[in-house]
Amino acid sequence: MRHIAVIGSGPSGCYLADHLLRLVPDCRVDVIERLPAPFGLVRYGVAPDHQGTKAVARVFDRMLARDRVGFFGHVEAGRDVRLAELETLYHAVVLATGAPDDRRLGLPGEDLPGVIGSGRFVGWVNGHPDHPDPGLAPPRAAVVIGNGNVALDVARVLAKTPEEFDGSDLGADAARFLAAAPLEAVHVVGRRGPGDAKFTEHELEELATLARARPMLADPPVPIEDTSCCAVLRGFAGLLPKPVTIAFHFGWTPEAFLGNGRVASARFRNSAGAVLDLAADLVVTCIGYRTRACCTATPEDGRFANDDGHVRDRLYAVGWAKRGPTGTIPTNRVEAQTVAQRIASSLGSDERPGGAGLRSLLDARGIRWIDQGGWSRIDAAERAATAPNRCRNKLTTIDAMLAAASGAA
C-alpha cells in the first residue's frame, strides 16, 4: 500500500484525493485539515447565498467516506505535526492549503475600523472560526474595491433583503448586521476599464434580479467594448430605480482611506489625475489573497515555488497553493488531475506507515483529532439546529465543533 497525505481539504485537495484513488489502486489518501470541518473554500469562501456552488461538498463528502481515505481534522502541519515528519510517514505529501490571507493595498488609512479584506468579510458571513464578528458599523454607503466576482459577491450580499437569504447558510450575526444596515449605495470600484474586468456574465446578471437594489454605471460614457461583461453593463441602463444603488466605477485607482476613528470615505485617482472621494461607512477590499507558510515550506509571491506541482522530493502543491489565487472551483478539478498523474508516476514502493503512523504520533502527543465520523456528527448537529429558512446553522468556534464531534452537542 502506498500512502499519500494531502494537507488541506478544500476543492483542490478533495479533487486531488479523488483522482489519486482512481489512478493508484493500491494507495491510501489521508486528508489533513487544520479545522475540525472540511471543504475549505466551498464551506467558508463561497458566498452563503450561492448554495448551488456549495453543493459540490456532497461529492467531497462521499469521497471522504471511502475505505481508502482517512480524515484528520483539527490537525495543523507545523503546530501538531512537522512537515518533515509527514514526509517520512508518507510516500508523497501535497500542499493544498489554499491562500487564506488577504492581500493588502498598503495605503494610508487601511487600518481604520471599517476597512476590511474580502477574505475576512466573507469568512465572517460564512461562520469561519478564524473570523468572528469584526465589529463593523451597519453601513449607509459601502465601497467595494475590485473587478472580480468576489467584489460582486460582497456587493450582492450587502444589497440583499433578509428574505433573499432564505435557504442560505448565512450566520445569525451577519444576518442581523445586514438587516440593520440603512444601506443606500454600494460602490464597486476598479482600476481597470470595463472591458478588462474579471466579472463573469452570470454574476453580473444576478445583480439585476435583486429585490431592492439596482445596478448602474456611475461614470459615462457607456462602455462600447465588445465583451459579454460590457453587454450586461450596458443593459443596466434600462432598469427601474430602487432604494439601493450598486454603482460601478471603472478606471479609478485607490489612493487612501479617510476618517477620524473610523473610515468615512475612500479616495481614488484616475489616469488623468482627477480625484474621486466616495463616502463610505464600510470598505471591503477584494484584491486577492496570499498563501500562508506551511511549517518549513515558505511561499514566494503568494504561492509555493513548484515545477508543475512538484516542490521537492515527495512534496507537491496543488490549487491556489500551487498557482496563486486564480481560477474557479472547476479549475481545481482539471489541475488536480494533472498533478495526480505526476504524483502517480513517481510514487515509491518502500514500506511507510502512513495514517497508522500519523495516528500514533498524534495520540502520543495528546492531540485531539477529528475523523470522518466526527465530521459527520458536526454536520448533523449543524443541520439539526438550523432555522426553518436556513439550510444549516454553522458552529462558529473550534470548541463547539469539537463538542459536536464527540456527540456532546
LUMDO-686581 format. One line per 10 residues: number of its first residue (from 1); their letters; for each residue x, y, z of N, C-alpha, C. Coordinates in pm, whole numbers. Example, Ala and Ser with C-alpha at 12.3 -4.5 7.8 and 13.67 -1.06 7.14 Angstrom:
2
1 = AS = 1319:-569:780:1230:-450:780:1320:-330:780  1285:-225:708:1367:-106:714:1290:3:787
END
This chain:
409
1 = MRHIAVIGSG = 84:-120:0:0:0:0:87:125:0  61:214:-94:129:343:-97:44:445:-22  109:537:49:40:631:137:70:774:93  -38:853:80:-27:992:35:-102:1080:134  -39:1189:176:-103:1286:265:-133:1412:187  -256:1461:200:-297:1586:137:-327:1685:249  -251:1793:255:-269:1893:360:-366:1999:309  -490:1991:355:-594:2083:310:-709:2007:248  -831:2043:288:-949:1969:241:-1043:2055:159  -989:2161:97:-1070:2242:7:-1088:2172:-127
11 = PSGCYLADHL = -1140:2244:-227:-1167:2181:-356:-1044:2116:-419  -930:2185:-417:-812:2127:-482:-767:2000:-413  -767:1998:-279:-726:1879:-206:-822:1764:-226  -952:1791:-224:-1051:1685:-241:-1050:1630:-383  -1041:1718:-481:-1033:1669:-620:-907:1586:-640  -795:1631:-582:-671:1556:-597:-684:1417:-535  -739:1410:-415:-756:1281:-349:-841:1187:-435  -948:1240:-492:-1035:1158:-576:-962:1105:-699  -883:1191:-764:-806:1146:-881:-702:1041:-842  -636:1060:-729:-533:965:-686:-594:827:-658
21 = LRLVPDCRVD = -711:824:-598:-777:696:-570:-807:621:-699  -837:694:-806:-865:631:-934:-737:586:-1004  -633:669:-994:-509:641:-1067:-422:535:-999  -427:527:-867:-337:438:-793:-423:343:-708  -458:228:-760:-550:137:-688:-496:88:-554  -363:90:-537:-307:40:-412:-261:154:-321  -328:268:-331:-289:380:-244:-397:408:-142  -355:471:-33:-447:526:67:-415:674:80  -517:757:83:-500:902:91:-554:951:224  -471:1021:298:-514:1084:423:-522:1234:402
31 = VIERLPAPFG = -639:1291:431:-662:1434:416:-646:1499:554  -553:1592:564:-520:1658:690:-573:1801:685  -657:1836:780:-725:1966:779:-706:2038:912  -670:2165:904:-644:2246:1024:-770:2264:1109  -886:2273:1047:-1012:2291:1119:-1080:2156:1141  -1173:2147:1235:-1247:2021:1254:-1339:1989:1137  -1381:2090:1061:-1472:2070:948:-1396:2083:817  -1427:1999:719:-1356:2002:591:-1419:2097:490  -1358:2101:372:-1407:2161:247:-1367:2306:227  -1291:2366:317:-1222:2492:291:-1304:2597:222
41 = LVRYGVAPDH = -1262:2634:100:-1322:2742:25:-1470:2718:-3  -1510:2592:-23:-1650:2563:-50:-1736:2597:72  -1690:2561:188:-1766:2586:312:-1756:2731:357  -1638:2791:344:-1614:2921:405:-1586:3035:308  -1569:3006:179:-1533:3111:84:-1640:3144:-18  -1719:3045:-56:-1830:3070:-148:-1938:3147:-74  -1997:3247:-138:-2098:3329:-73:-2212:3242:-19  -2266:3275:99:-2366:3187:162:-2496:3175:84  -2523:3269:-7:-2646:3260:-86:-2626:3183:-217  -2507:3129:-240:-2480:3050:-360:-2471:2902:-324
51 = QGTKAVARVF = -2583:2847:-279:-2585:2709:-236:-2565:2611:-351  -2599:2652:-472:-2572:2565:-587:-2425:2536:-603  -2341:2638:-582:-2196:2619:-589:-2146:2536:-472  -2202:2559:-355:-2160:2485:-236:-2200:2337:-242  -2293:2302:-332:-2343:2165:-338:-2235:2064:-374  -2122:2109:-429:-2013:2017:-462:-1959:1951:-335  -1987:2009:-218:-1943:1948:-92:-1999:1807:-76  -2116:1780:-134:-2172:1645:-124:-2084:1543:-195  -2025:1584:-307:-1932:1497:-380:-1808:1471:-294  -1756:1577:-233:-1637:1563:-149:-1667:1477:-26
61 = DRMLARDRVG = -1787:1490:29:-1825:1412:147:-1823:1263:116  -1873:1227:-2:-1871:1086:-41:-1727:1036:-58  -1640:1124:-108:-1501:1084:-123:-1437:1058:14  -1464:1145:113:-1405:1127:246:-1453:998:312  -1571:950:274:-1628:830:336:-1575:701:273  -1492:710:170:-1443:589:103:-1344:515:191  -1332:384:166:-1249:298:250:-1102:338:250  -1054:385:138:-910:415:128:-877:561:158  -967:628:229:-946:768:265:-954:783:415  -861:860:472:-866:895:612:-878:1046:627
71 = FFGHVEAGRD = -955:1091:726:-968:1234:753:-908:1263:890  -816:1358:893:-753:1403:1016:-786:1551:1034  -903:1579:1093:-943:1717:1117:-885:1770:1246  -874:1902:1255:-818:1970:1372:-670:1933:1390  -601:1912:1278:-458:1881:1279:-388:1982:1189  -293:2055:1244:-224:2158:1167:-76:2121:1150  -32:2121:1025:110:2098:997:190:2216:1051  289:2187:1132:368:2291:1196:331:2310:1341  203:2292:1375:158:2301:1514:153:2163:1579  92:2066:1512:70:1934:1569:164:1828:1512
81 = VRLAELETLY = 207:1849:1389:298:1756:1324:385:1834:1228  512:1799:1223:604:1872:1136:596:1816:994  621:1906:898:618:1864:758:721:1755:734  837:1765:795:941:1663:778:894:1527:829  812:1526:933:759:1400:985:661:1339:885  577:1422:826:484:1371:726:558:1314:605  667:1380:566:744:1331:451:811:1198:482  832:1168:609:886:1039:649:777:932:653  657:972:696:548:877:711:484:837:579  487:927:478:412:907:355:504:901:233
91 = HAVVLATGAP = 456:835:128:530:832:3:525:966:-69  418:1042:-48:406:1176:-106:321:1262:-14  355:1391:-8:280:1489:71:243:1604:-23  119:1648:-17:71:1752:-107:22:1872:-28  71:1988:-63:25:2113:-4:-98:2160:-81  -213:2154:-16:-338:2203:-76:-401:2302:22  -318:2393:70:-354:2481:182:-422:2609:138  -441:2628:7:-512:2747:-40:-433:2875:-20  -507:2984:-12:-447:3117:8:-538:3193:104  -521:3170:235:-619:3221:332:-603:3366:374
101 = DDRRLGLPGE = -492:3430:338:-465:3566:388:-498:3671:283  -564:3778:325:-595:3889:234:-469:3963:192  -460:3996:66:-358:4090:21:-393:4229:73  -291:4309:93:-311:4446:140:-272:4545:31  -339:4660:33:-306:4766:-62:-185:4847:-17  -163:4855:115:-53:4935:166:-78:5084:155  -204:5125:175:-241:5265:159:-266:5331:295  -254:5463:302:-289:5534:425:-434:5508:464  -456:5484:592:-591:5461:643:-642:5319:628  -559:5229:577:-607:5092:554:-640:5019:684
111 = DLPGVIGSGR = -582:5064:795:-608:5001:924:-722:5067:1001  -789:5163:943:-904:5224:1009:-1015:5121:1029  -1083:5125:1144:-1201:5040:1160:-1301:5068:1048  -1358:4962:994:-1449:4975:881:-1387:4941:749  -1253:4928:745:-1184:4880:625:-1147:4734:649  -1191:4646:562:-1174:4503:586:-1147:4433:454  -1065:4328:458:-1038:4247:340:-1153:4152:310  -1167:4113:185:-1279:4028:146:-1271:3890:211  -1149:3837:232:-1137:3707:297:-1194:3709:437  -1163:3815:509:-1214:3828:645:-1365:3852:645
121 = FVGWVNGHPD = -1413:3935:552:-1556:3964:547:-1637:3840:508  -1596:3774:400:-1668:3656:354:-1655:3543:455  -1538:3530:521:-1524:3430:626:-1622:3453:740  -1640:3581:777:-1734:3612:884:-1878:3577:846  -1923:3618:728:-2062:3589:691:-2083:3439:669  -1973:3363:653:-1981:3218:638:-1954:3143:768  -1934:3213:879:-1915:3147:1007:-1780:3081:1027  -1674:3136:966:-1540:3079:982:-1489:3104:1124  -1436:3001:1192:-1386:3021:1329:-1275:3125:1341  -1197:3144:1234:-1089:3243:1238:-1139:3386:1223
131 = HPDPGLAPPR = -1266:3402:1188:-1318:3536:1157:-1446:3564:1234  -1433:3591:1364:-1550:3629:1442:-1597:3768:1401  -1705:3814:1466:-1764:3944:1434:-1656:4052:1433  -1634:4119:1319:-1528:4221:1310:-1568:4356:1367  -1687:4368:1421:-1728:4494:1483:-1756:4605:1383  -1812:4572:1269:-1843:4671:1167:-1969:4748:1204  -1975:4874:1163:-2096:4954:1179:-2186:4929:1059  -2316:4904:1081:-2407:4885:966:-2399:5004:871  -2364:4983:745:-2332:5095:657:-2453:5158:588  -2443:5288:568:-2535:5357:478:-2477:5355:336
141 = AAVVIGNGNV = -2344:5365:329:-2275:5359:200:-2153:5269:214  -2134:5180:117:-2021:5087:119:-1943:5101:-11  -1812:5085:0:-1724:5082:-116:-1661:4945:-124  -1671:4882:-240:-1611:4751:-264:-1506:4769:-372  -1381:4737:-339:-1271:4759:-432:-1233:4628:-498  -1244:4624:-630:-1207:4504:-704:-1290:4489:-830  -1235:4420:-927:-1300:4399:-1057:-1322:4251:-1086  -1347:4173:-980:-1370:4030:-999:-1497:3984:-932  -1525:3855:-941:-1650:3801:-889:-1662:3811:-738  -1549:3814:-666:-1557:3830:-521:-1618:3966:-488
151 = ALDVARVLAK = -1579:4069:-562:-1638:4202:-541:-1788:4198:-565  -1833:4125:-667:-1976:4113:-693:-2045:4037:-580  -1981:3933:-528:-2039:3859:-415:-2061:3951:-296  -1960:4031:-263:-1972:4121:-148:-2083:4223:-171  -2086:4284:-290:-2189:4384:-321:-2328:4321:-312  -2343:4201:-366:-2473:4135:-366:-2519:4102:-224  -2428:4046:-143:-2463:4012:-5:-2504:4136:73  -2433:4246:54:-2468:4370:123:-2606:4420:81  -2641:4404:-46:-2761:4467:-100:-2887:4383:-87  -2875:4256:-52:-2993:4170:-47:-3082:4201:73
161 = TPEEFDGSDL = -3210:4172:57:-3303:4179:168:-3290:4052:253  -3337:4055:380:-3331:3933:462:-3401:3815:396  -3511:3839:329:-3586:3730:266:-3507:3664:153  -3419:3739:90:-3342:3683:-20:-3232:3587:26  -3213:3576:158:-3117:3479:211:-3185:3350:255  -3316:3336:231:-3383:3211:264:-3317:3096:189  -3291:2987:263:-3226:2871:204:-3075:2875:207  -3018:2986:255:-2871:3000:261:-2819:2949:395  -2686:2957:413:-2628:2927:544:-2564:3052:604  -2623:3169:575:-2577:3295:635:-2589:3286:786
171 = GADAARFLAA = -2482:3325:857:-2481:3320:1002:-2574:3422:1064  -2617:3394:1187:-2714:3481:1255:-2657:3619:1280  -2530:3628:1322:-2471:3759:1349:-2464:3843:1223  -2421:3784:1114:-2412:3856:988:-2551:3895:939  -2649:3808:959:-2786:3838:916:-2839:3960:991  -2814:3969:1121:-2859:4085:1197:-2790:4212:1151  -2660:4202:1122:-2585:4317:1074:-2641:4368:942  -2666:4278:849:-2716:4319:718:-2858:4375:727  -2941:4313:810:-3079:4360:822:-3085:4499:886  -2988:4531:972:-2990:4660:1042:-2926:4772:961
181 = APLEAVHVVG = -2861:4740:849:-2789:4843:773:-2887:4935:701  -2873:5068:719:-2957:5164:646:-2902:5190:507  -2875:5084:433:-2797:5091:310:-2870:5171:202  -2794:5260:139:-2845:5336:26:-2762:5316:-100  -2630:5292:-82:-2543:5282:-200:-2427:5186:-174  -2397:5109:-277:-2275:5027:-280:-2198:5069:-404  -2072:5107:-386:-1987:5148:-499:-1885:5038:-524  -1886:4985:-644:-1788:4884:-685:-1686:4954:-774  -1561:4961:-726:-1460:5044:-790:-1340:4959:-830  -1296:4977:-955:-1179:4905:-1002:-1088:4993:-1085
191 = RRGPGDAKFT = -962:4956:-1090:-866:5038:-1165:-869:5006:-1314  -922:4891:-1352:-929:4854:-1493:-1051:4919:-1559  -1051:4915:-1691:-1169:4954:-1766:-1269:4841:-1769  -1393:4866:-1810:-1496:4762:-1809:-1463:4644:-1899  -1392:4668:-2007:-1357:4559:-2096:-1256:4463:-2038  -1183:4508:-1936:-1081:4425:-1872:-1126:4366:-1740  -1248:4398:-1697:-1298:4347:-1570:-1307:4194:-1574  -1290:4132:-1459:-1291:3986:-1449:-1425:3931:-1403  -1530:4015:-1406:-1663:3966:-1372:-1708:3862:-1476  -1787:3766:-1433:-1850:3676:-1528:-1992:3724:-1555
201 = EHELEELATL = -2041:3690:-1672:-2171:3738:-1717:-2283:3699:-1620  -2281:3574:-1576:-2388:3527:-1487:-2389:3604:-1356  -2270:3628:-1299:-2263:3700:-1171:-2315:3842:-1186  -2281:3907:-1296:-2331:4043:-1320:-2482:4044:-1337  -2533:3952:-1415:-2677:3947:-1442:-2757:3926:-1314  -2700:3854:-1219:-2770:3828:-1094:-2803:3957:-1019  -2717:4058:-1032:-2742:4185:-963:-2871:4249:-1010  -2909:4228:-1134:-3030:4288:-1189:-3157:4224:-1135  -3145:4113:-1063:-3262:4042:-1010:-3289:4075:-863  -3205:4157:-800:-3220:4184:-658:-3347:4264:-629
211 = ARARPMLADP = -3407:4237:-514:-3537:4294:-482:-3532:4445:-459  -3430:4493:-389:-3430:4635:-352:-3315:4714:-412  -3230:4649:-493:-3109:4715:-541:-3105:4717:-694  -3059:4828:-748:-3044:4843:-893:-2897:4867:-926  -2837:4781:-1009:-2700:4808:-1056:-2701:4914:-1165  -2594:4993:-1171:-2586:5100:-1270:-2441:5137:-1294  -2416:5203:-1406:-2286:5258:-1436:-2280:5401:-1383  -2181:5429:-1300:-2171:5561:-1240:-2100:5661:-1330  -2014:5611:-1418:-1927:5700:-1496:-1957:5686:-1645  -2008:5790:-1710:-2019:5785:-1857:-1880:5793:-1918
221 = PVPIEDTSCC = -1862:5755:-2043:-1966:5704:-2130:-1993:5555:-2109  -2105:5508:-2161:-2136:5366:-2154:-2027:5290:-2230  -1972:5185:-2172:-1863:5113:-2239:-1909:5053:-2372  -1822:5058:-2468:-1856:5005:-2601:-1771:4884:-2638  -1685:4837:-2545:-1605:4719:-2574:-1698:4601:-2606  -1654:4517:-2696:-1736:4404:-2740:-1707:4283:-2652  -1753:4287:-2528:-1739:4174:-2437:-1875:4145:-2375  -1893:4021:-2326:-2020:3985:-2263:-2042:4067:-2137  -1933:4098:-2066:-1942:4180:-1945:-1998:4318:-1980  -1945:4379:-2083:-1990:4513:-2122:-2134:4512:-2170
231 = AVLRGFAGLL = -2175:4405:-2234:-2313:4396:-2279:-2409:4398:-2161  -2373:4326:-2054:-2457:4325:-1934:-2457:4462:-1869  -2341:4525:-1861:-2332:4658:-1801:-2418:4759:-1877  -2415:4752:-2009:-2498:4844:-2088:-2647:4822:-2060  -2683:4696:-2037:-2823:4665:-2010:-2876:4722:-1880  -2785:4753:-1787:-2830:4810:-1659:-2901:4944:-1678  -2871:5013:-1788:-2928:5146:-1810:-3080:5141:-1820  -3137:5029:-1856:-3281:5020:-1872:-3356:4977:-1748  -3287:4958:-1635:-3352:4912:-1512:-3419:5028:-1439  -3528:4997:-1373:-3601:5099:-1296:-3528:5129:-1164
241 = PKPVTIAFHF = -3540:5251:-1113:-3476:5286:-985:-3528:5200:-870  -3441:5178:-772:-3476:5104:-650:-3410:5174:-532  -3447:5139:-408:-3394:5212:-291:-3242:5207:-276  -3179:5101:-322:-3034:5086:-311:-2974:5085:-451  -2865:5159:-470:-2792:5156:-597:-2661:5081:-580  -2626:5002:-680:-2495:4939:-688:-2425:5005:-807  -2338:5099:-778:-2278:5182:-883:-2139:5131:-918  -2114:5111:-1047:-1984:5064:-1095:-1900:5182:-1143  -1777:5189:-1092:-1681:5293:-1130:-1559:5223:-1189  -1521:5256:-1310:-1406:5193:-1375:-1295:5296:-1397
251 = GWTPEAFLGN = -1171:5246:-1391:-1056:5331:-1419:-1010:5415:-1302  -1046:5375:-1179:-1007:5451:-1061:-916:5367:-971  -800:5421:-935:-703:5353:-850:-716:5405:-707  -728:5314:-608:-740:5361:-469:-613:5433:-423  -633:5539:-345:-521:5621:-300:-512:5631:-148  -627:5635:-80:-625:5648:66:-765:5623:120  -770:5593:251:-895:5582:323:-894:5689:432  -1001:5765:440:-1004:5882:526:-1108:5864:635  -1080:5920:753:-1175:5914:862:-1109:5946:994  -1190:5981:1092:-1142:6014:1226:-1193:5907:1323
261 = GRVASARFRN = -1110:5807:1348:-1151:5697:1435:-1215:5582:1362  -1290:5608:1254:-1348:5506:1168:-1340:5556:1025  -1347:5467:930:-1344:5510:790:-1470:5593:760  -1451:5701:686:-1563:5786:645:-1570:5801:494  -1458:5778:426:-1458:5789:281:-1337:5718:223  -1345:5688:93:-1234:5628:19:-1198:5720:-96  -1069:5742:-115:-1023:5834:-220:-959:5756:-333  -993:5795:-456:-941:5730:-576:-888:5837:-671  -802:5795:-763:-748:5885:-865:-745:5810:-998  -778:5880:-1106:-774:5816:-1236:-649:5856:-1313
271 = SAGAVLDLAA = -635:5804:-1434:-512:5826:-1511:-494:5972:-1551  -602:6050:-1550:-593:6192:-1584:-561:6279:-1464  -551:6214:-1346:-521:6288:-1225:-641:6337:-1148  -762:6311:-1197:-882:6352:-1126:-899:6268:-999  -957:6330:-896:-976:6264:-767:-1125:6236:-746  -1153:6117:-694:-1290:6077:-661:-1294:6037:-515  -1373:6111:-435:-1394:6077:-294:-1535:6019:-279  -1543:5897:-227:-1671:5830:-207:-1695:5812:-58  -1806:5865:-8:-1842:5845:131:-1863:5696:157  -1814:5648:270:-1824:5505:299:-1816:5479:448
281 = DLVVTCIGYR = -1913:5406:501:-1906:5356:639:-1836:5220:643  -1823:5158:525:-1761:5027:513:-1684:5021:382  -1562:4971:388:-1482:4947:268:-1436:4802:271  -1464:4728:164:-1419:4590:153:-1324:4581:34  -1200:4540:60:-1100:4528:-46:-1101:4385:-99  -1125:4371:-227:-1132:4240:-293:-1020:4233:-396  -897:4229:-350:-781:4242:-438:-695:4117:-439  -745:4007:-385:-671:3883:-392:-622:3835:-256  -554:3719:-258:-516:3650:-136:-372:3600:-146  -319:3561:-31:-182:3512:-26:-177:3379:47
291 = TRACCTATPE = -91:3290:-2:-69:3161:62:12:3181:189  -20:3103:290:47:3108:419:155:3000:425  263:3025:498:368:2924:516:311:2799:580  361:2685:540:321:2557:599:445:2492:658  464:2511:788:581:2459:857:707:2516:790  792:2432:734:916:2480:673:899:2521:528  782:2495:469:757:2534:330:709:2679:328  784:2766:265:755:2909:265:715:2954:125  601:3022:112:557:3066:-21:639:3183:-73  642:3196:-204:704:3309:-272:600:3371:-365
301 = DGRFANDDGH = 583:3503:-356:486:3573:-441:346:3513:-428  310:3474:-307:174:3428:-283:148:3282:-311  252:3204:-347:232:3062:-374:363:2989:-346  357:2856:-341:478:2776:-320:548:2755:-454  677:2783:-458:754:2762:-580:747:2614:-618  713:2587:-744:697:2449:-786:719:2437:-936  749:2316:-978:763:2283:-1120:644:2197:-1158  538:2262:-1209:416:2192:-1249:362:2105:-1136  365:2160:-1014:312:2090:-899:416:2024:-811  537:2004:-861:643:1938:-783:725:2043:-711
311 = VRDRLYAVGW = 727:2035:-577:802:2131:-495:942:2080:-467  951:1960:-417:1080:1892:-393:1050:1744:-379  1150:1665:-351:1133:1520:-342:1018:1486:-247  917:1418:-298:799:1371:-225:707:1484:-178  733:1608:-215:645:1718:-175:589:1787:-299  457:1808:-301:388:1865:-415:295:1977:-368  243:2053:-463:145:2157:-435:36:2153:-540  -85:2193:-499:-199:2193:-592:-292:2308:-555  -373:2352:-651:-469:2459:-624:-402:2594:-607  -461:2677:-524:-406:2810:-502:-266:2805:-443
321 = AKRGPTGTIP = -236:2702:-365:-102:2688:-311:0:2670:-423  -44:2613:-534:44:2589:-648:53:2709:-742  -65:2766:-778:-67:2865:-886:-102:3007:-840  -136:3024:-712:-186:3152:-666:-338:3156:-676  -400:3260:-618:-546:3264:-607:-616:3305:-736  -613:3216:-835:-680:3241:-962:-765:3121:-998  -865:3143:-1083:-946:3034:-1131:-1066:3005:-1042  -1149:2914:-1087:-1273:2877:-1019:-1261:2737:-961  -1368:2691:-895:-1366:2555:-840:-1345:2451:-950  -1410:2459:-1066:-1381:2363:-1173:-1236:2367:-1221
331 = TNRVEAQTVA = -1171:2484:-1213:-1030:2494:-1249:-947:2397:-1165  -982:2387:-1036:-908:2298:-946:-922:2152:-985  -1039:2117:-1038:-1059:1978:-1077:-966:1939:-1192  -957:2024:-1292:-871:1995:-1407:-725:1990:-1365  -683:2089:-1286:-543:2094:-1243:-508:1975:-1154  -601:1938:-1065:-574:1827:-974:-546:1698:-1049  -613:1678:-1161:-590:1557:-1240:-447:1553:-1292  -396:1669:-1340:-260:1675:-1391:-158:1648:-1280  -178:1709:-1164:-85:1689:-1053:-94:1544:-1004  -214:1488:-1001:-229:1348:-957:-153:1253:-1049
341 = QRIASSLGSD = -156:1279:-1179:-83:1195:-1273:67:1204:-1247  113:1323:-1215:257:1339:-1188:296:1264:-1061  213:1274:-958:241:1203:-833:239:1052:-857  137:1005:-928:122:861:-952:242:803:-1025  301:882:-1114:413:831:-1194:543:827:-1116  548:890:-999:676:897:-926:668:840:-785  556:774:-751:543:719:-616:641:604:-593  704:605:-477:789:494:-438:706:377:-390  773:265:-362:701:146:-316:760:90:-187  847:167:-121:905:122:5:798:125:114
351 = ERPGGAGLRS = 822:55:222:725:47:331:724:178:411  605:233:428:587:354:510:459:338:590  456:393:711:340:369:799:215:447:762  229:560:693:113:638:652:26:680:768  -106:663:753:-201:709:852:-186:643:988  -148:516:988:-127:448:1116:-16:517:1196  89:555:1127:197:626:1193:155:764:1240  74:831:1160:27:964:1199:-64:955:1321  -154:856:1324:-242:839:1440:-160:815:1566  -59:730:1556:24:700:1673:97:825:1721
361 = LLDARGIRWI = 149:902:1628:221:1024:1663:128:1125:1731  10:1147:1674:-84:1244:1732:-133:1198:1868  -163:1070:1881:-210:1019:2009:-103:1031:2116  22:1004:2079:132:1016:2175:150:1160:2222  117:1255:2137:130:1397:2173:4:1453:2239  -98:1369:2253:-221:1416:2315:-301:1510:2228  -284:1499:2096:-357:1586:2002:-496:1527:1979  -597:1609:1999:-733:1563:1972:-766:1589:1826  -777:1484:1748:-805:1498:1607:-943:1440:1575  -1001:1486:1465:-1137:1452:1428:-1134:1364:1304
371 = DQGGWSRIDA = -1198:1247:1312:-1205:1160:1195:-1332:1189:1116  -1356:1110:1012:-1471:1135:927:-1602:1119:1004  -1606:1028:1098:-1725:1012:1181:-1752:1134:1266  -1644:1195:1319:-1660:1317:1397:-1713:1431:1312  -1662:1442:1189:-1715:1545:1099:-1863:1520:1069  -1903:1394:1051:-2044:1363:1025:-2132:1409:1141  -2082:1397:1264:-2160:1442:1380:-2169:1595:1383  -2060:1664:1343:-2066:1810:1333:-2171:1851:1230  -2166:1785:1115:-2260:1814:1007:-2404:1793:1053  -2429:1682:1122:-2564:1652:1170:-2610:1755:1273
381 = AERAATAPNR = -2521:1797:1361:-2557:1896:1463:-2592:2029:1400  -2518:2069:1296:-2548:2196:1229:-2682:2191:1158  -2712:2080:1097:-2839:2068:1025:-2956:2061:1122  -2936:1993:1235:-3044:1978:1332:-3079:2111:1398  -2981:2200:1410:-3002:2326:1483:-3044:2441:1393  -3066:2414:1266:-3089:2523:1172:-3231:2578:1183  -3246:2705:1148:-3377:2770:1143:-3452:2724:1018  -3584:2741:1016:-3662:2694:900:-3621:2758:768  -3567:2880:771:-3531:2948:646:-3382:2939:615  -3313:2846:678:-3171:2824:652:-3146:2677:622
391 = CRNKLTTIDA = -3035:2649:552:-3002:2509:523:-2914:2447:630  -2846:2531:707:-2768:2483:822:-2734:2601:911  -2704:2570:1036:-2658:2670:1132:-2516:2632:1172  -2418:2694:1110:-2279:2654:1131:-2233:2679:1273  -2157:2585:1326:-2087:2605:1451:-1966:2692:1421  -1951:2802:1495:-1853:2903:1456:-1730:2908:1546  -1718:2816:1641:-1597:2809:1723:-1542:2667:1719  -1411:2657:1741:-1347:2525:1743:-1404:2442:1857  -1422:2501:1974:-1473:2426:2090:-1611:2369:2060  -1698:2448:1995:-1832:2398:1963:-1826:2282:1865
401 = MLAAASGAA = -1736:2291:1768:-1723:2182:1671:-1666:2057:1737  -1569:2072:1826:-1512:1957:1894:-1616:1889:1981  -1699:1972:2047:-1806:1915:2130:-1904:1836:2046  -1943:1893:1931:-2036:1824:1842:-1973:1695:1788  -1845:1700:1757:-1776:1580:1704:-1777:1466:1803  -1776:1499:1931:-1776:1395:2033:-1917:1349:2070  -2018:1415:2013:-2156:1380:2043:-2209:1451:2163  -2134:1553:2213:-2177:1623:2335:-2275:1736:2305  -2293:1770:2177:-2386:1878:2143:-2491:1827:2046
END
